[in-house]
């Protein structure tokens, strides 16, 4: 080729090293080469792709593990160079004693490093490591409380930056195609493709192709906590793959050995193996966790409940109200009690925490809510009457109570509409604080558009840290009534269950 071949690359030291490596290879083949350094604030791969598509450069050089598994239309893989060191390396300060200790601080640059390290060392603390290699190494040196940081061995080695105090992490499975360099060009540029084909390393192409196919079949990308490594020995191909949760608590591993002639089957077999063992739900949760929440539940949601949301809902949750059960004095229930109000399930739990059901000699039991009624009748005894709200129950008792006093097992809330109504009508209320309420609200993100409330108390807790500018999705009419005091948009579930609130949320995001 008589004209000069233009190589597009980034201005970073590692990118320039890679571009120059390709330049030297092509010059040895007798070609004239010019390196074109391009600047970018955002996605650099896209900048190089655009430069190719607009014929500003002839080829682009990338680290293969940073390239999308699906190339843009019109752009093809022209060559994969012989793979360098694929391992991850741990650069440590002072000594390696922290590896056997409970507490240590490790700096990492990606979710795969984070997940695999926490899976092996769950008590260690992980901090984020950003910037180019020189900046990252300087941060490690400057932060005296850090014990070590994880890097790509190939990147450190290519720039001659690997410190003495470092070890290869042989147990850590690398990123798919780590250590390899790819050359891309336009699909229609047959002359360039033919030239680059002379640089292609077939074994590396096969191995990285399997790893990237595995990544693609799991719907992963370079930011996913997925590791993959393939190597060829004689006539056999060996593959190791792993998918982890971001916190390292869950891990799905797969290993496969095939004849070289059957290497095309490895990626699909291994991806199916991972998916069948929970990989799909794990990847779905990873994808959802990377998006900003638009719904917040003021009560912690179970895994099964989270799966009920449709794809447009990203929900976070925590307990905005925490309950601690009190010690109830034995003399409170020593003698039979004619009239008892058991406020809710927390009162039931407190009573049974202190006494056996046989010790609870209650003649007439009253409560609020059908679920509380079922719980009482299952664990303590029959309920004489139930109402939907405390106010309705108080009004019923004013008319129909048998006697002039009642024992009320409740929480430590200062606001008590039921006691007030009964006292105003000359009914003596013997309040027993069965449990204590602690408000424990979190400040929700601005991205949150709606909040799930599970009781009036969760509303009061929420408002201590947040404004009432969201949609209030409420578990029932009592909670909705409380929400209407502050919120403009209040919606009540058809049934007093978490699942029914989720249905209400899904309707809003269909």
Secondary structure, DSSP 8 states (H G I E B T S, - for coil): --S-EEEEEESSHHHHHHHHHHHHHHHHTT--EEEEEE--SS-HHHHHHHHHHTTS-SEEEEEGGGS-SS--TTEEEEEE-------EEEEESS-SGGGGSS--EEEESSHHHHHHHHHH-TTSEEEE--S-HHHHHHHHHH-TT--EEEEEHHHHHHTT---SSEEE-TTS---TTTT-EEEEEETT-HHHHHHHHTT--HHHHHHHHHHHHHHHHTT--TTSSEEEEEEEETTEEEEEEEEE-TTSS-EEEEEEEEEGGGGGGHHHHHHHHHIIIIIHHHHHHHHHHTS--SEEESS---HHHHTTS-TT--EEE--SEEEEE----GGGSSS-EEEEEE-SHHHHHHHHHHS-GGG--EEEEEEESHHHHHHHHHHT---SEEESSHHHHHHHHHHH-SSSEEEEEE---S--HHHHHHHHTT-EEEEEE-EEEEE------TT--EEEESSHHHHHHHHTTS-S-SEEEESSHHHHHHHTTT-SSEEE-SSSSHHHHHHHHHHHT-
